[in-house]
């Protein structure tokens, strides 16, 4: 029954690792299933749209819920901060996971409202990740994004005389294609496009575009090879 319910919600089979017994299964279903599901039900009336179940961890802060669109089987981990104030709001596809302590914010205030964030189906974003999106931030489906990844979808204007705080920002946005693997503690700057099926090594600082199927590492990140034979 548990396996059936899991597949119904997450659209994939539940596979048990060696060493997982009844006690571990019970605790998993309680802490990652039943209680988060009940919290999601309480949030449901306030959302822009929810197509299925939503699982909310403990202490999640959801601001401007009426600008949040949720697919089926989404999970938002404990103590995450989700501020959906933006022109186009926030859209999470089916099966999206935002792990613990995620921080998502599009606007610094009512006088500086950001564009939108869109995350595709079955994309996983690790704990303590930061999604700052003054400009548009679009992440494709089936991506695996590690812990502590930082998306900075805007940049301060700083050249010339006068206070930097008064010069405003540029907002070109960030786009990540589908089926990408981005390692822990990667920083991705405004204006960058990462193509589909790319790999970005842990700790990299991405300042320039990465084309489809390329592998990039380093600070600043440089392409070291392609995942496929280009000949």
Secondary structure, 3 states (H helix, E strand, C coil): CHHHHHHHHHCCCCCCCCCCCHHHHHHHHHHHHHHHHHHHHHHHCCCCEECCCEEECCCCEEECHHHEEECCCEEECCCCEEECCECCCEEECCCCEECCCCEEECCCECCECECCEEECCCCEECCCCEEECCCCEEECCCCEECCCCEEECCEECCCCCCCHHHCCEECCCEEECCCCEECCCCEEECCCEECCCCEECCCCEECCCECCCEEEECECCEEEEECCCCC
